[in-house]
């Protein structure tokens, strides 16, 4: 083997090692990004992310300021099997969707919080504002499963949210309407 052939062979080995290293690092990066995404799904969406507030549209959010009286009302959505983000997005598009929907599929007038089938929770209307149709109440809406009930994750999130709101606003157990 000549010196030139030996150098060429050595260069090919180096290139193979560099390419293999790059592929391993790219694969690891993809796996880490995927795992972080799955972790976010399992933990749920932050309920304090104000970028997820509904737009003031007069249907699901009026923008009217209100002092809270101290009642928490839990409502079942007519939309079954939705995640919190999907439920929030349905409310965001309610003005456009409602004329197209019929009967039980019509989107409710608005809620402060949305809890999805996955147990994630999103604050859709700040608590300093009235939810349409909910005079001075904190309204929590959830997306029922196919049987019309709550999943275990939804129930846990709902219980935690109600307890947090009761503690924060000194709301008695008798003022929680389910």
Backbone as JSON Lines, residues from 0, in Angstrom:
{"i":0,"aa":"X","n":[0.84,-1.16,0.0],"ca":[0.0,0.0,0.0],"c":[0.89,1.23,0.0]}
{"i":1,"aa":"X","n":[0.58,2.12,-0.91],"ca":[1.39,3.33,-1.01],"c":[0.95,4.32,0.05]}
{"i":2,"aa":"X","n":[1.79,5.33,0.24],"ca":[1.49,6.35,1.23],"c":[0.21,7.12,0.86]}
{"i":3,"aa":"X","n":[-0.01,7.34,-0.42],"ca":[-1.2,8.05,-0.89],"c":[-2.46,7.24,-0.62]}
{"i":4,"aa":"X","n":[-2.42,5.93,-0.89],"ca":[-3.56,5.05,-0.64],"c":[-3.85,4.96,0.86]}
{"i":5,"aa":"X","n":[-2.77,4.89,1.65],"ca":[-2.92,4.82,3.11],"c":[-3.62,6.08,3.64]}
{"i":6,"aa":"X","n":[-3.22,7.28,3.13],"ca":[-3.85,8.54,3.54],"c":[-5.32,8.59,3.14]}
{"i":7,"aa":"X","n":[-5.6,8.12,1.93],"ca":[-6.97,8.1,1.44],"c":[-7.84,7.19,2.32]}
{"i":8,"aa":"X","n":[-7.32,6.03,2.67],"ca":[-8.04,5.09,3.52],"c":[-8.26,5.69,4.91]}
{"i":9,"aa":"X","n":[-7.26,6.36,5.43],"ca":[-7.37,7.0,6.74],"c":[-8.42,8.13,6.71]}
{"i":10,"aa":"X","n":[-8.47,8.9,5.63],"ca":[-9.45,9.98,5.47],"c":[-10.86,9.43,5.4]}
{"i":11,"aa":"X","n":[-11.05,8.3,4.69],"ca":[-12.36,7.67,4.61],"c":[-12.82,7.21,5.99]}
{"i":12,"aa":"X","n":[-11.93,6.65,6.79],"ca":[-12.27,6.22,8.14],"c":[-12.68,7.41,8.99]}
{"i":13,"aa":"X","n":[-11.92,8.51,8.89],"ca":[-12.27,9.71,9.65],"c":[-13.66,10.23,9.25]}
{"i":14,"aa":"X","n":[-13.92,10.27,7.95],"ca":[-15.22,10.75,7.47],"c":[-16.35,9.84,7.97]}
{"i":15,"aa":"X","n":[-16.11,8.53,7.96],"ca":[-17.12,7.59,8.44],"c":[-17.4,7.83,9.93]}
{"i":16,"aa":"X","n":[-16.35,8.07,10.71],"ca":[-16.52,8.34,12.15],"c":[-17.28,9.64,12.36]}
{"i":17,"aa":"X","n":[-16.95,10.68,11.59],"ca":[-17.63,11.98,11.72],"c":[-19.1,11.85,11.35]}
{"i":18,"aa":"X","n":[-19.4,11.16,10.26],"ca":[-20.79,10.97,9.83],"c":[-21.56,10.15,10.86]}
{"i":19,"aa":"X","n":[-20.95,9.08,11.36],"ca":[-21.62,8.25,12.37],"c":[-21.88,9.06,13.65]}
{"i":20,"aa":"X","n":[-20.92,9.87,14.05],"ca":[-21.09,10.72,15.23],"c":[-22.23,11.7,15.01]}
{"i":21,"aa":"X","n":[-22.27,12.32,13.85],"ca":[-23.34,13.27,13.53],"c":[-24.7,12.6,13.59]}
{"i":22,"aa":"X","n":[-24.83,11.4,13.0],"ca":[-26.1,10.68,13.0],"c":[-26.53,10.3,14.42]}
{"i":23,"aa":"X","n":[-25.59,9.87,15.26],"ca":[-25.91,9.53,16.64],"c":[-26.38,10.77,17.4]}
{"i":24,"aa":"X","n":[-25.68,11.89,17.23],"ca":[-26.07,13.13,17.91],"c":[-27.43,13.62,17.42]}
{"i":25,"aa":"X","n":[-27.67,13.54,16.13],"ca":[-28.97,13.96,15.59],"c":[-30.09,13.07,16.14]}
{"i":26,"aa":"X","n":[-29.85,11.77,16.21],"ca":[-30.84,10.85,16.76],"c":[-31.11,11.14,18.23]}
{"i":27,"aa":"X","n":[-30.08,11.37,19.01],"ca":[-30.24,11.69,20.42],"c":[-31.01,13.0,20.6]}
{"i":28,"aa":"X","n":[-30.71,13.99,19.78],"ca":[-31.43,15.27,19.85],"c":[-32.91,15.05,19.57]}
{"i":29,"aa":"X","n":[-33.22,14.29,18.53],"ca":[-34.62,13.99,18.2],"c":[-35.31,13.28,19.36]}
{"i":30,"aa":"X","n":[-34.66,12.3,19.96],"ca":[-35.24,11.55,21.07],"c":[-35.49,12.47,22.26]}
{"i":31,"aa":"X","n":[-34.55,13.34,22.57],"ca":[-34.71,14.27,23.69],"c":[-35.87,15.22,23.44]}
{"i":32,"aa":"X","n":[-35.97,15.77,22.23],"ca":[-37.08,16.68,21.89],"c":[-38.4,15.93,21.98]}
{"i":33,"aa":"X","n":[-38.45,14.7,21.49],"ca":[-39.66,13.9,21.56],"c":[-40.06,13.65,23.02]}
{"i":34,"aa":"X","n":[-39.1,13.27,23.85],"ca":[-39.39,13.0,25.27],"c":[-39.86,14.25,26.0]}
{"i":35,"aa":"X","n":[-39.28,15.39,25.69],"ca":[-39.72,16.65,26.31],"c":[-41.16,16.94,25.9]}
{"i":36,"aa":"X","n":[-41.49,16.72,24.64],"ca":[-42.87,16.92,24.17],"c":[-43.84,15.99,24.88]}
{"i":37,"aa":"X","n":[-43.46,14.73,25.05],"ca":[-44.32,13.78,25.75],"c":[-44.47,14.17,27.22]}
{"i":38,"aa":"X","n":[-43.38,14.65,27.82],"ca":[-43.44,15.08,29.21],"c":[-44.39,16.26,29.36]}
{"i":39,"aa":"X","n":[-44.33,17.22,28.43],"ca":[-45.25,18.36,28.47],"c":[-46.69,17.89,28.35]}
{"i":40,"aa":"X","n":[-46.93,16.88,27.5],"ca":[-48.3,16.37,27.34],"c":[-48.77,15.72,28.64]}
{"i":41,"aa":"X","n":[-47.88,14.96,29.28],"ca":[-48.3,14.26,30.49],"c":[-48.5,15.21,31.66]}
{"i":42,"aa":"X","n":[-47.69,16.26,31.72],"ca":[-47.81,17.23,32.8],"c":[-48.98,18.16,32.53]}
{"i":43,"aa":"X","n":[-49.23,18.45,31.26],"ca":[-50.33,19.33,30.9],"c":[-49.84,20.73,30.59]}
{"i":44,"aa":"X","n":[-50.72,21.52,30.11],"ca":[-50.43,22.89,29.74],"c":[-50.52,23.76,30.98]}
{"i":45,"aa":"X","n":[-49.66,24.73,31.08],"ca":[-49.68,25.63,32.23],"c":[-50.98,26.42,32.26]}
{"i":46,"aa":"X","n":[-51.64,26.45,33.41],"ca":[-52.9,27.18,33.5],"c":[-52.68,28.69,33.59]}
{"i":47,"aa":"X","n":[-51.46,29.13,33.79],"ca":[-51.19,30.56,33.95],"c":[-50.59,31.19,32.69]}
{"i":48,"aa":"X","n":[-50.67,30.52,31.56],"ca":[-50.12,31.04,30.3],"c":[-51.12,31.98,29.66]}
{"i":49,"aa":"X","n":[-50.92,33.31,29.84],"ca":[-51.91,34.27,29.35],"c":[-51.94,34.37,27.82]}
{"i":50,"aa":"X","n":[-51.0,33.73,27.13],"ca":[-51.08,33.72,25.67],"c":[-52.21,32.81,25.2]}
{"i":51,"aa":"X","n":[-52.76,32.0,26.09],"ca":[-53.86,31.11,25.73],"c":[-55.23,31.7,26.05]}
{"i":52,"aa":"X","n":[-55.26,32.93,26.53],"ca":[-56.55,33.58,26.77],"c":[-57.31,33.68,25.45]}
{"i":53,"aa":"X","n":[-58.62,33.54,25.54],"ca":[-59.47,33.7,24.36],"c":[-59.44,35.15,23.9]}
{"i":54,"aa":"X","n":[-59.64,35.37,22.63],"ca":[-59.77,36.73,22.1],"c":[-61.1,37.3,22.56]}
{"i":55,"aa":"X","n":[-61.13,38.6,22.8],"ca":[-62.39,39.24,23.16],"c":[-63.23,39.29,21.88]}
{"i":56,"aa":"X","n":[-64.29,38.45,21.83],"ca":[-65.09,38.33,20.61],"c":[-66.59,38.52,20.86]}
{"i":57,"aa":"X","n":[-66.96,38.77,22.11],"ca":[-68.37,38.98,22.42],"c":[-69.17,37.71,22.58]}
{"i":58,"aa":"X","n":[-68.63,36.57,22.17],"ca":[-69.35,35.3,22.28],"c":[-68.83,34.5,23.47]}
{"i":59,"aa":"X","n":[-67.55,34.17,23.43],"ca":[-66.98,33.36,24.51],"c":[-66.13,34.19,25.47]}
{"i":60,"aa":"X","n":[-65.87,35.44,25.13],"ca":[-65.18,36.36,26.03],"c":[-65.6,37.78,25.69]}
{"i":61,"aa":"X","n":[-66.18,38.47,26.67],"ca":[-66.66,39.83,26.42],"c":[-65.65,40.88,26.86]}
{"i":62,"aa":"X","n":[-64.77,40.54,27.77],"ca":[-63.82,41.52,28.28],"c":[-64.36,42.35,29.43]}
{"i":63,"aa":"X","n":[-65.6,42.06,29.88],"ca":[-66.21,42.82,30.97],"c":[-65.52,42.48,32.29]}
{"i":64,"aa":"X","n":[-65.11,43.49,33.02],"ca":[-64.48,43.3,34.32],"c":[-65.54,42.95,35.35]}
{"i":65,"aa":"X","n":[-65.16,42.13,36.33],"ca":[-66.1,41.74,37.37],"c":[-65.36,41.33,38.63]}
{"i":66,"aa":"X","n":[-65.95,41.67,39.74],"ca":[-65.45,41.16,41.02],"c":[-66.05,39.78,41.22]}
{"i":67,"aa":"X","n":[-65.28,38.87,41.76],"ca":[-65.77,37.52,41.96],"c":[-66.63,37.46,43.22]}
{"i":68,"aa":"X","n":[-67.78,36.83,43.11],"ca":[-68.69,36.68,44.25],"c":[-68.24,35.51,45.11]}
{"i":69,"aa":"X","n":[-67.75,34.48,44.52],"ca":[-67.3,33.33,45.29],"c":[-68.05,32.05,44.99]}
{"i":70,"aa":"X","n":[-68.43,31.87,43.74],"ca":[-69.1,30.63,43.33],"c":[-68.27,30.0,42.21]}
{"i":71,"aa":"X","n":[-68.04,28.71,42.33],"ca":[-67.37,27.97,41.27],"c":[-68.42,27.07,40.62]}
{"i":72,"aa":"X","n":[-68.59,27.2,39.31],"ca":[-69.56,26.38,38.59],"c":[-68.81,25.48,37.6]}
{"i":73,"aa":"X","n":[-69.02,24.19,37.72],"ca":[-68.39,23.21,36.84],"c":[-69.42,22.77,35.8]}
{"i":74,"aa":"X","n":[-69.04,22.88,34.53],"ca":[-69.96,22.55,33.45],"c":[-69.35,21.48,32.54]}
{"i":75,"aa":"X","n":[-70.2,20.64,32.0],"ca":[-69.77,19.64,31.02],"c":[-69.9,20.25,29.64]}
{"i":76,"aa":"X","n":[-68.86,20.14,28.84],"ca":[-68.92,20.63,27.46],"c":[-69.72,19.65,26.62]}
{"i":77,"aa":"X","n":[-70.3,20.15,25.55],"ca":[-70.98,19.26,24.61],"c":[-69.97,18.58,23.69]}
{"i":78,"aa":"X","n":[-68.74,19.06,23.73],"ca":[-67.69,18.5,22.88],"c":[-66.98,17.37,23.61]}
{"i":79,"aa":"X","n":[-67.14,16.15,23.15],"ca":[-66.59,14.97,23.83],"c":[-65.18,14.65,23.37]}
{"i":80,"aa":"X","n":[-64.37,14.18,24.33],"ca":[-63.06,13.62,24.02],"c":[-62.01,14.6,23.55]}
{"i":81,"aa":"X","n":[-62.09,15.87,23.94],"ca":[-61.12,16.87,23.5],"c":[-60.07,17.13,24.57]}
{"i":82,"aa":"X","n":[-58.85,17.43,24.13],"ca":[-57.82,17.89,25.06],"c":[-58.16,19.32,25.45]}
{"i":83,"aa":"X","n":[-57.48,19.83,26.47],"ca":[-57.73,21.2,26.92],"c":[-57.45,22.2,25.79]}
{"i":84,"aa":"X","n":[-56.38,21.98,25.06],"ca":[-56.03,22.9,23.98],"c":[-57.06,22.82,22.84]}
{"i":85,"aa":"X","n":[-57.52,21.62,22.51],"ca":[-58.56,21.49,21.48],"c":[-59.85,22.16,21.93]}
{"i":86,"aa":"X","n":[-60.2,21.98,23.2],"ca":[-61.41,22.6,23.74],"c":[-61.27,24.12,23.71]}
{"i":87,"aa":"X","n":[-60.13,24.63,24.11],"ca":[-59.86,26.07,24.08],"c":[-59.98,26.6,22.65]}
{"i":88,"aa":"X","n":[-59.41,25.88,21.7],"ca":[-59.45,26.33,20.31],"c":[-60.87,26.32,19.74]}
{"i":89,"aa":"X","n":[-61.72,25.38,20.21],"ca":[-63.12,25.39,19.8],"c":[-63.81,26.65,20.32]}
{"i":90,"aa":"X","n":[-63.52,27.02,21.57],"ca":[-64.08,28.25,22.12],"c":[-63.58,29.46,21.35]}
{"i":91,"aa":"X","n":[-62.31,29.45,20.98],"ca":[-61.73,30.58,20.24],"c":[-62.43,30.78,18.9]}
{"i":92,"aa":"X","n":[-62.83,29.69,18.27],"ca":[-63.48,29.77,16.95],"c":[-65.0,29.7,17.05]}
{"i":93,"aa":"X","n":[-65.56,29.82,18.25],"ca":[-67.01,29.65,18.46],"c":[-67.83,30.59,17.59]}
{"i":94,"aa":"X","n":[-67.36,31.81,17.45],"ca":[-68.1,32.81,16.66],"c":[-68.3,32.32,15.23]}
{"i":95,"aa":"X","n":[-67.26,31.65,14.69],"ca":[-67.34,31.14,13.32],"c":[-68.04,29.8,13.25]}
{"i":96,"aa":"X","n":[-67.81,28.94,14.29],"ca":[-68.33,27.58,14.25],"c":[-69.82,27.49,14.58]}
{"i":97,"aa":"X","n":[-70.31,28.28,15.52],"ca":[-71.7,28.13,15.99],"c":[-72.75,28.16,14.88]}
{"i":98,"aa":"X","n":[-72.63,29.06,13.88],"ca":[-73.64,29.03,12.81],"c":[-73.63,27.72,12.01]}
{"i":99,"aa":"X","n":[-72.48,27.01,12.03],"ca":[-72.37,25.76,11.27],"c":[-72.81,24.54,12.07]}
{"i":100,"aa":"X","n":[-72.83,24.66,13.4],"ca":[-73.15,23.53,14.27],"c":[-74.64,23.46,14.54]}
{"i":101,"aa":"X","n":[-75.11,22.27,14.84],"ca":[-76.53,22.06,15.09],"c":[-76.75,21.45,16.48]}
{"i":102,"aa":"X","n":[-77.85,21.78,17.12],"ca":[-78.29,21.13,18.35],"c":[-77.27,21.14,19.47]}
{"i":103,"aa":"X","n":[-76.94,19.95,19.94],"ca":[-76.07,19.79,21.1],"c":[-74.61,20.15,20.82]}
{"i":104,"aa":"X","n":[-74.23,20.3,19.56],"ca":[-72.84,20.6,19.24],"c":[-72.48,22.08,19.41]}
{"i":105,"aa":"X","n":[-73.46,22.94,19.62],"ca":[-73.2,24.37,19.74],"c":[-72.3,24.61,20.95]}
{"i":106,"aa":"X","n":[-71.34,25.49,20.79],"ca":[-70.36,25.78,21.83],"c":[-70.98,26.72,22.86]}
{"i":107,"aa":"X","n":[-70.72,26.41,24.13],"ca":[-71.26,27.2,25.22],"c":[-70.75,28.64,25.14]}
{"i":108,"aa":"X","n":[-71.28,29.49,25.99],"ca":[-70.95,30.91,25.89],"c":[-69.59,31.3,26.44]}
{"i":109,"aa":"X","n":[-68.99,30.53,27.29],"ca":[-67.65,30.87,27.75],"c":[-67.35,30.3,29.12]}
{"i":110,"aa":"X","n":[-66.08,30.16,29.44],"ca":[-65.65,29.63,30.73],"c":[-64.26,30.16,31.05]}
{"i":111,"aa":"X","n":[-63.95,30.23,32.33],"ca":[-62.63,30.7,32.74],"c":[-61.56,29.64,32.48]}
{"i":112,"aa":"X","n":[-61.89,28.38,32.79],"ca":[-60.93,27.29,32.65],"c":[-61.5,26.2,31.77]}
{"i":113,"aa":"X","n":[-60.6,25.53,31.01],"ca":[-60.95,24.35,30.23],"c":[-60.08,23.2,30.73]}
{"i":114,"aa":"X","n":[-60.73,22.07,31.0],"ca":[-60.01,20.86,31.39],"c":[-60.29,19.81,30.32]}
{"i":115,"aa":"X","n":[-59.22,19.28,29.75],"ca":[-59.36,18.32,28.66],"c":[-59.36,16.88,29.14]}
{"i":116,"aa":"X","n":[-59.68,16.01,28.22],"ca":[-59.74,14.57,28.48],"c":[-58.39,14.04,28.97]}
{"i":117,"aa":"X","n":[-57.31,14.77,28.61],"ca":[-55.96,14.38,29.02],"c":[-55.59,14.87,30.41]}
{"i":118,"aa":"X","n":[-56.49,15.63,31.03],"ca":[-56.22,16.14,32.37],"c":[-55.5,17.47,32.39]}
{"i":119,"aa":"X","n":[-55.17,18.01,31.22],"ca":[-54.51,19.32,31.16],"c":[-55.55,20.41,31.41]}
{"i":120,"aa":"X","n":[-55.08,21.55,31.92],"ca":[-55.99,22.65,32.26],"c":[-55.44,23.95,31.66]}
{"i":121,"aa":"X","n":[-56.33,24.74,31.09],"ca":[-55.95,26.03,30.49],"c":[-56.87,27.11,31.03]}
{"i":122,"aa":"X","n":[-56.29,28.23,31.44],"ca":[-57.09,29.39,31.82],"c":[-57.4,30.14,30.54]}
{"i":123,"aa":"X","n":[-58.7,30.23,30.19],"ca":[-59.12,30.85,28.93],"c":[-59.54,32.3,29.1]}
{"i":124,"aa":"X","n":[-60.06,32.64,30.27],"ca":[-60.5,34.01,30.57],"c":[-59.9,34.37,31.92]}
{"i":125,"aa":"X","n":[-59.25,35.53,32.04],"ca":[-58.7,35.9,33.35],"c":[-59.81,35.99,34.39]}
{"i":126,"aa":"X","n":[-59.49,35.67,35.62],"ca":[-60.49,35.67,36.69],"c":[-60.97,37.07,37.05]}
{"i":127,"aa":"X","n":[-60.32,38.08,36.5],"ca":[-60.77,39.46,36.73],"c":[-61.91,39.84,35.79]}
{"i":128,"aa":"X","n":[-62.26,38.94,34.87],"ca":[-63.35,39.19,33.91],"c":[-64.48,38.2,34.12]}
{"i":129,"aa":"X","n":[-65.7,38.64,33.78],"ca":[-66.86,37.75,33.8],"c":[-66.79,36.83,32.59]}
{"i":130,"aa":"X","n":[-67.17,35.59,32.81],"ca":[-67.37,34.7,31.68],"c":[-68.78,34.97,31.16]}
{"i":131,"aa":"X","n":[-68.99,35.03,29.84],"ca":[-70.33,35.28,29.32],"c":[-71.32,34.26,29.88]}
{"i":132,"aa":"X","n":[-72.44,34.76,30.36],"ca":[-73.46,33.88,30.92],"c":[-73.16,33.42,32.33]}
{"i":133,"aa":"X","n":[-72.06,33.85,32.89],"ca":[-71.69,33.41,34.23],"c":[-71.49,34.59,35.15]}
{"i":134,"aa":"X","n":[-72.57,35.27,35.46],"ca":[-72.5,36.47,36.29],"c":[-71.74,36.21,37.58]}
{"i":135,"aa":"X","n":[-70.56,36.78,37.68],"ca":[-69.74,36.74,38.89],"c":[-69.46,35.33,39.41]}
{"i":136,"aa":"X","n":[-69.28,34.4,38.51],"ca":[-68.93,33.03,38.88],"c":[-67.62,32.66,38.2]}
{"i":137,"aa":"X","n":[-66.89,31.77,38.83],"ca":[-65.74,31.16,38.17],"c":[-66.29,29.92,37.48]}
{"i":138,"aa":"X","n":[-66.18,29.87,36.17],"ca":[-66.74,28.75,35.42],"c":[-65.61,27.85,34.93]}
{"i":139,"aa":"X","n":[-65.74,26.56,35.2],"ca":[-64.79,25.56,34.75],"c":[-65.55,24.61,33.85]}
{"i":140,"aa":"X","n":[-65.03,24.37,32.65],"ca":[-65.68,23.46,31.71],"c":[-64.74,22.3,31.44]}
{"i":141,"aa":"X","n":[-65.31,21.1,31.3],"ca":[-64.48,19.93,30.97],"c":[-65.08,19.21,29.78]}
{"i":142,"aa":"X","n":[-64.24,18.47,29.09],"ca":[-64.67,17.69,27.93],"c":[-64.91,16.26,28.39]}
{"i":143,"aa":"X","n":[-66.16,15.8,28.34],"ca":[-66.44,14.44,28.82],"c":[-65.85,13.37,27.91]}
{"i":144,"aa":"X","n":[-65.68,12.18,28.48],"ca":[-65.25,11.05,27.66],"c":[-66.45,10.55,26.85]}
{"i":145,"aa":"X","n":[-66.27,9.49,26.12],"ca":[-67.33,8.98,25.25],"c":[-68.59,8.56,26.02]}
{"i":146,"aa":"X","n":[-68.42,8.21,27.32],"ca":[-69.56,7.81,28.15],"c":[-70.21,9.01,28.83]}
{"i":147,"aa":"X","n":[-69.68,10.2,28.6],"ca":[-70.25,11.4,29.2],"c":[-69.71,11.72,30.58]}
{"i":148,"aa":"X","n":[-68.72,10.98,31.03],"ca":[-68.16,11.2,32.37],"c":[-66.78,11.82,32.32]}
{"i":149,"aa":"X","n":[-66.16,11.86,33.49],"ca":[-64.8,12.4,33.62],"c":[-63.79,11.25,33.61]}
{"i":150,"aa":"X","n":[-62.65,11.48,32.97],"ca":[-61.57,10.5,33.08],"c":[-60.9,10.7,34.44]}
{"i":151,"aa":"X","n":[-60.07,9.76,34.82],"ca":[-59.38,9.85,36.11],"c":[-58.49,11.1,36.16]}
{"i":152,"aa":"X","n":[-57.78,11.37,35.05],"ca":[-56.91,12.55,35.0],"c":[-57.72,13.85,35.09]}
{"i":153,"aa":"X","n":[-58.86,13.88,34.39],"ca":[-59.73,15.07,34.45],"c":[-60.23,15.3,35.87]}
{"i":154,"aa":"X","n":[-60.66,14.23,36.52],"ca":[-61.18,14.34,37.89],"c":[-60.1,14.87,38.83]}
{"i":155,"aa":"X","n":[-58.88,14.35,38.68],"ca":[-57.78,14.8,39.54],"c":[-57.48,16.28,39.3]}
{"i":156,"aa":"X","n":[-57.4,16.69,38.04],"ca":[-57.13,18.09,37.71],"c":[-58.25,18.98,38.21]}
{"i":157,"aa":"X","n":[-59.49,18.56,38.02],"ca":[-60.64,19.34,38.47],"c":[-60.62,19.51,39.99]}
{"i":158,"aa":"X","n":[-60.36,18.43,40.7],"ca":[-60.3,18.51,42.18],"c":[-59.19,19.45,42.63]}
{"i":159,"aa":"X","n":[-58.02,19.36,41.99],"ca":[-56.89,20.23,42.36],"c":[-57.2,21.69,42.06]}
{"i":160,"aa":"X","n":[-57.81,21.95,40.9],"ca":[-58.14,23.32,40.52],"c":[-59.18,23.91,41.47]}
{"i":161,"aa":"X","n":[-60.22,23.15,41.77],"ca":[-61.25,23.64,42.68],"c":[-60.66,23.92,44.05]}
{"i":162,"aa":"X","n":[-59.81,23.04,44.53],"ca":[-59.18,23.24,45.84],"c":[-58.31,24.5,45.83]}
{"i":163,"aa":"X","n":[-57.55,24.69,44.76],"ca":[-56.7,25.89,44.63],"c":[-57.55,27.16,44.61]}
{"i":164,"aa":"X","n":[-58.64,27.16,43.84],"ca":[-59.52,28.32,43.76],"c":[-60.24,28.58,45.08]}
{"i":165,"aa":"X","n":[-60.68,27.51,45.73],"ca":[-61.35,27.67,47.03],"c":[-60.42,28.31,48.05]}
{"i":166,"aa":"X","n":[-59.16,27.82,48.07],"ca":[-58.18,28.38,49.01],"c":[-57.86,29.83,48.69]}
{"i":167,"aa":"X","n":[-57.65,30.11,47.41],"ca":[-57.24,31.46,47.0],"c":[-58.34,32.49,47.22]}
{"i":168,"aa":"X","n":[-59.6,32.11,46.99],"ca":[-60.7,33.07,47.06],"c":[-61.65,32.83,48.24]}
{"i":169,"aa":"X","n":[-61.26,31.96,49.17],"ca":[-62.07,31.66,50.36],"c":[-63.5,31.28,50.0]}
{"i":170,"aa":"X","n":[-63.63,30.3,49.13],"ca":[-64.94,29.84,48.66],"c":[-65.32,28.59,49.45]}
{"i":171,"aa":"X","n":[-66.51,28.59,50.01],"ca":[-66.99,27.45,50.79],"c":[-67.38,26.3,49.89]}
{"i":172,"aa":"X","n":[-67.38,25.08,50.46],"ca":[-67.73,23.86,49.72],"c":[-69.14,23.97,49.14]}
{"i":173,"aa":"X","n":[-70.06,24.62,49.85],"ca":[-71.43,24.77,49.38],"c":[-71.56,25.7,48.17]}
{"i":174,"aa":"X","n":[-70.51,26.45,47.87],"ca":[-70.53,27.35,46.71],"c":[-69.82,26.77,45.5]}
{"i":175,"aa":"X","n":[-69.64,25.46,45.5],"ca":[-69.09,24.76,44.33],"c":[-70.25,23.99,43.71]}
{"i":176,"aa":"X","n":[-70.64,24.4,42.52],"ca":[-71.78,23.79,41.83],"c":[-71.26,22.88,40.73]}
{"i":177,"aa":"X","n":[-71.58,21.6,40.84],"ca":[-71.11,20.64,39.83],"c":[-72.28,20.16,39.01]}
